[in-house]
Amino acid sequence: MAMSSSLLWAVDIFGRVYTLSTVGQHWELCKDTQLEFKRVSAVKQCCWGIACDHQVYTYVFSGDVPIRYQEETYENQRWNPVGGFCEKLLPSDRWQWSDVSGLKHQQLDSFTLPSPHWEWESDWYVDENIGGEPTEKGGWTYAIDFPSTYTKDKKWNSCVRRRRWIRYRRYKSRDIWAKIVSRDDPDQLPDPFNDISIGGWEITDEPLGRLSVWAVSLQGRVWYRENVCHHNPEGSMWSLITTPGEVVQISCGPYDLLWATLWEGQAIVREGIDRNNPQGISWSIVESPSSENGIMHVSVGVDVVWCVTKDRKVWFRRGVNSHNPCGTSWIEMVGDMMMVNVGLNNQVWGIGCDDRAIYFRQGVTPSELSGKTWKAIVCGRESDRSQTGSSTSLLSAGCFFTDDIQNQTNAVIPGDADTSSDTDLPSIPTYLANTPPMGAAASGSGSSAGNQTAEICANLTVDPLDSDQGEANVASTGNKKSHLESLKSTNPNPSAELQWTNIDLKEAQKHPVLSVSTFAETSSLSSLGMFSVGTEEQYGADEHPLWAWVSGGGCLVDLHSPLKWFTVSSGLSSSVQSLSLSITPAQTAAWRKQIFQQLSERTKRELENFRHYEQAVEQSVWVKTGMLQWWRNWKPHKWMDVRVALEQFTGSDGMRDSILFVYYMYHEEKKYIHVFLNEVTIIVDVLNEAKHSFALYTPERTKQRWPIRLAATTEQEMNDWLSLLNMSCCESRRIQGPPSHHAIWSVTCKGDIFVSEPSPELEAGPHLMPCDQMFWRQVGGHLRLIECNNQGIVWGIGYDHTAWVYTGGYGGGFIQGLASSADNIYTQSDVKCVYIYENQRWNPVTGYSSRGLPTDRYMWSDASGLQECTKVNTKPPSPQWTWVSDWYIDFSTSGGTDREGWQYAADFPASYHGHKTMKDFVRRRRWARKCKIVTSGPWLEVPPVTLWDISIIPSSDAVDEESVALWAISDKGDVLCRLGVTQQNPAGTSWLHVGTDQPFISISIGAFYQVWAVARDGSAFYRGSVSPKKPAGDCWYHIPSPQKQKLKQVSVGRTSVFVLDKNGNLWYRQGITPSYPQGSTWDYVSNNIRKMSVGPLDQVWVIADKVQGSHSLSCGTVCHRTGVQPMEPKGLSWDYGIGGGWEHITVRGNATEASRVAMQDTSEENSAVSKDLEENESKGRAEHSKTPLMVSESQDLDRSAVNC
Amino acid sequence: MTDDKDVLRDVWFGRIPTCFTLYQDEITEREAEPYYLLLPRISYLTLVTDKVKKHFQKVMRQEEINEIWFEYEGTPLKWHYPIGLLFDLHASNTALPWNITVHFKNFPEKDLLHCHSKDVIEAHFMACIKEADALKHKSQVINEMQKKDHKQLWMGLQNDKFEQFWAINRKLMEYPPEDNGFRYIPFRIYQATTERPFIQKLFRPIASGGQLHTLGDLLKDVCPSAITPEGGALRFFMHCMDISVCSHRIYHLDKR
């Protein structure tokens, strides 16, 4: 499946570098085989190594997003009465070309590429954008004098002006070993290198890329590579780090652990490594575990240290952690190893002393860091496979088939790996993503085109392999025709050649000698051919590779990942198997459909003419009862024990319905409330550390913002009730199976996903359906954001920015068994942070201390300061979450922080800033801790790029095979365009990078390929000329924002474009016409908006910040704009739906229009309605103006199920 | 793996239209009208024919009434086989409704088991469930259940309550994700032609190489003769469907 895989790196005794995937079964030779290597050290995104020439090389994986760096310089001019603005500056002025501060002289031609591994993306061009607003042509910004505040308008007193020139360079040496060339003074260059270790990426919270690279030279000196980060993968220079002795070998963990071994046999440990000082401060010495045999090799993880002594014994260091990097004592482990390597998750690999095999330490868990046993990795190398292939091919003619495929497979594997992490494609963006001045640039992308075709070939070969398997099965059922057709539908261009080989295979099976070929298809007829597999195993095992070095720093193995490393795979069968697994959903869907059809036919045949017959078993009432707790509806509100009964009965029409009764005592009087489940609009589970509770809403209760809240004593009990109630609700509304293509999706602030089937009356018709009547059902999984279109293509983004694609299933999570589809449900995980604040007050004696005033907030608190939150008592959000990190200081808090993470203010609560001033008497800093949820749902990961936003084009009458435009923003702010997205393959194939001058935060593609986006500086952009033929369009047009507002979100419907600013105001773009798609002005629509979604009918839905209900207030409420008409695109007022606690909604699947006839009929009624709506609106406005007052910091006001 | 609801529902709500007629030699006081009923495929004859019994008893003298039994075209119908199985086994090619003859005399002792009360059916049903769980989970799941869960399973079947039944049965159909499947797949293959009651064997859902077995693999393993070209005339039925042997996984249609 599209599970994300990672790689184990190793070097054999001949210096060849191999990788082994966590989902693979074969060592694959590194693509770049020019050099032999001695050592490698890998992390997820790259690998560093020392080649046999003792030089350092880095191998950066290609990815869909290019590594690019923006160079900038400023051109400065001064006005003089004679020539106006000119290059002549005053002697006291800055340089004519300078950096932003004016202190550094930098001319355009002073910029050179840092190394041969870079290329320019385009020539220099002028930036016509200042703080989110477009400047006049030419890009000049004006000021009274240097240095000053610059504006885009020239005023009478503008004496100086400047403009910014920018140019991008791009790192090109990806997927090859790039030599680290030093531009330093040759005399100070390090001597030849001997060992290297990389890590330290978790020291800062910087996104993927910052690395600590440590190297040891032949003379035993330690070097640190400065400034290695995402946009500088080579780093800038080597710094010498003094050591107490001659160092032989070094190991750097993902966090702050760094150990090295000395020639004399001791280990040295670096102390003082932190965010501000990644090189650390000093060394401590740790003695060898045995006096006779010194330490030969050491390897560290997050908080573990392993070492090998000169007698090849393996040792584990006890008591190592951030505060005590030296640990306490050594324990001897079983086994003799040449070396050991600690990788991600503290997993350990070793190279055996006698057999030179790589061993994996099994059973390493957080509670048992030393693991249980060594287990040899016995996978063969790819070269072994082709070898065996050709040897068997001598046996018989039939084997040519096997051999044939095998060779192809060999060719495929690298190509296939490409598709997941590839990146040659991104050089295509150089062509397509040109902003105008880049036009001339794209030289040398011919090779990338070559690569692309290679990839396409690879894809083509993969499909027939899969289909081959299906085909073989077909042969045995005689059901060939239908299957062939289904084949065609999954693979539009089956290669004629391969179909022929299939036929060949079938004949071959009749041949007595040809058992070999049968193992080609694993699942159906394999038993016959098994013995030959055995011979092959034998063959492979004899030639087992001898290893010299292994690195697991980029290899993620956790408890749940099944590894296939420990069995010798049977040549081709394994590769076919892994391939076939990757297509199972489609095939499964096919035979499931077949079964379902047959069942339906059976029902029809056996029942159709006999429906008038009496049922053998009469339907009667069925009751489930139990004890739950209920949040009582009188004051003081609290949980009370109640008896609950669900009665289910079948009406005479065969329709099932259920009633839920809650029996309680009120002043010693027995009472009950009841709910008809067909009136329930949503059941939300509200897991928190204290209670397993859930809430039931009906339209009435949605208006009140006061659901029925019930709690169970155990999670299991709650899930049983939830399952049953959900099922009964769906049953009574006759809803089953997966959501339709038109479904409206939403996400709560807890990450729960809900989906609703829109009725045609939702958007138009004589009687608009109020949106509090919408029925929402839950879908498993955990997401931050979800986007869909009207072809059933749905993507989501998790809190950890992982991209997920919807598989077409339903259920998952707690919804197990019946209400869940069998296939298409996969494990899903997400990671988010929990934050607490450390607060301090200044006093004249001790300075800042944790002793506050009696009136102060807790010294450890939540953001509001009202709740005490200490490191110890703060728990993960619910039992479903587990901690996956320790508490760490968060430096990315808005407002900025000082070096220790503090933010200062005059008093609590106030606005905080990142530096101390005279007036500041309090300070706080934010601590974060990561927690992880593992759940399940109809989602598959789309690795490897992590995303911030997505938008999918709603298409009106698209042909099925046509690819669907999908745009996204990466979490670094890159704009991306997904290629190859179709209904059959909603995940698409690869990303196309679209160049921008700054990071973006929001994107939306509406009908007719109108693409709008919002940049991080709050400005809006329109992308010109996007079409199916030109999926990335040609250039960005800067659209000025509404006055003084920074935008944060854009949504484009059929013709409407709406934006949302950071103050919660909603704006409509006026004056958009086909010939002038950028429009003319922004019209104000509403305030109080958190998120919005404009659909293919131009319908407008939002998440409102605060909505007043009759019983309580809710934050994060789904609202629907009513009165939206072609002539009135802004609509009239809001209709309030489910909430609070809602975070995101997408209505972009809903293109169901009510019939027009009905609309005309009721024009009169409409006016009445709209009058009504106006009244509502004025009421709504009044409430809005009240709301800020209502929302004091007391959280108790919000009685809605899901609290933000 | 739990199956998906659509299929489960269709399996559960499978009905066979049946026409019950009293055996011609039974002595009646007045003419016995045939009785028409939709029988649930997954239930048992003696569990769902109270109405039939009452209907015919009305026209018979009390002393003529002994234990009821059913017969189709001369074959006594075993009540301990599910109804759907009986139909597919004996009557799949006949026109509907299915004509069943009702007897109150001459109980065929050597062909049928006695069924004096519903407790007997319940005991038989629970024995099947337990046997299946022994194969699936070494009986762990069924043994961990409480008595009331067992009762709910049975009541679900008896009262034709899909949700009630599946609320419990889903636990029997689950397995830890790391196992990839049950220990063994519980199945029985009934053949229309042979004397042997059924074929049953230990069969793992996953081959030693790790790939999932298909139904085709099972059939090949269990009755290899059946899927050779010469055996082409054989047809397999599972809930009255021709089985496609290419199913990529064994699909547990049968609830037991």
Boltz contact constraints between the chains, C-beta under 6 A:
constraints:
  - contact:
      token1: [A, 473]
      token2: [B, 246]
      max_distance: 6.0
  - contact:
      token1: [A, 476]
      token2: [B, 245]
      max_distance: 6.0
  - contact:
      token1: [A, 477]
      token2: [B, 244]
      max_distance: 6.0
  - contact:
      token1: [A, 477]
      token2: [B, 245]
      max_distance: 6.0
  - contact:
      token1: [A, 477]
      token2: [B, 246]
      max_distance: 6.0
  - contact:
      token1: [A, 479]
      token2: [B, 244]
      max_distance: 6.0
  - contact:
      token1: [A, 522]
      token2: [B, 211]
      max_distance: 6.0
  - contact:
      token1: [A, 523]
      token2: [B, 211]
      max_distance: 6.0
  - contact:
      token1: [A, 524]
      token2: [B, 216]
      max_distance: 6.0
  - contact:
      token1: [A, 577]
      token2: [B, 211]
      max_distance: 6.0
  - contact:
      token1: [A, 587]
      token2: [B, 248]
      max_distance: 6.0
  - contact:
      token1: [A, 591]
      token2: [B, 247]
      max_distance: 6.0
  - contact:
      token1: [A, 596]
      token2: [B, 6]
      max_distance: 6.0
  - contact:
      token1: [A, 596]
      token2: [B, 7]
      max_distance: 6.0
  - contact:
      token1: [A, 598]
      token2: [B, 241]
      max_distance: 6.0
  - contact:
      token1: [A, 599]
      token2: [B, 10]
      max_distance: 6.0
  - contact:
      token1: [A, 602]
      token2: [B, 240]
      max_distance: 6.0
  - contact:
      token1: [A, 606]
      token2: [B, 16]
      max_distance: 6.0
  - contact:
      token1: [A, 607]
      token2: [B, 15]
      max_distance: 6.0
  - contact:
      token1: [A, 610]
      token2: [B, 17]
      max_distance: 6.0
  - contact:
      token1: [A, 613]
      token2: [B, 17]
      max_distance: 6.0
  - contact:
      token1: [A, 613]
      token2: [B, 36]
      max_distance: 6.0
  - contact:
      token1: [A, 613]
      token2: [B, 38]
      max_distance: 6.0
  - contact:
      token1: [A, 614]
      token2: [B, 37]
      max_distance: 6.0
  - contact:
      token1: [A, 615]
      token2: [B, 38]
      max_distance: 6.0
  - contact:
      token1: [A, 616]
      token2: [B, 37]
      max_distance: 6.0
  - contact:
      token1: [A, 616]
      token2: [B, 39]
      max_distance: 6.0
  - contact:
      token1: [A, 616]
      token2: [B, 48]
      max_distance: 6.0
  - contact:
      token1: [A, 617]
      token2: [B, 48]
      max_distance: 6.0
  - contact:
      token1: [A, 617]
      token2: [B, 160]
      max_distance: 6.0
  - contact:
      token1: [A, 622]
      token2: [B, 161]
      max_distance: 6.0
  - contact:
      token1: [A, 622]
      token2: [B, 164]
      max_distance: 6.0
  - contact:
      token1: [A, 817]
      token2: [B, 2]
      max_distance: 6.0
  - contact:
      token1: [A, 817]
      token2: [B, 170]
      max_distance: 6.0
  - contact:
      token1: [A, 818]
      token2: [B, 5]
      max_distance: 6.0
  - contact:
      token1: [A, 818]
      token2: [B, 166]
      max_distance: 6.0
  - contact:
      token1: [A, 821]
      token2: [B, 4]
      max_distance: 6.0
  - contact:
      token1: [A, 822]
      token2: [B, 1]
      max_distance: 6.0
  - contact:
      token1: [A, 822]
      token2: [B, 3]
      max_distance: 6.0
  - contact:
      token1: [A, 822]
      token2: [B, 4]
      max_distance: 6.0
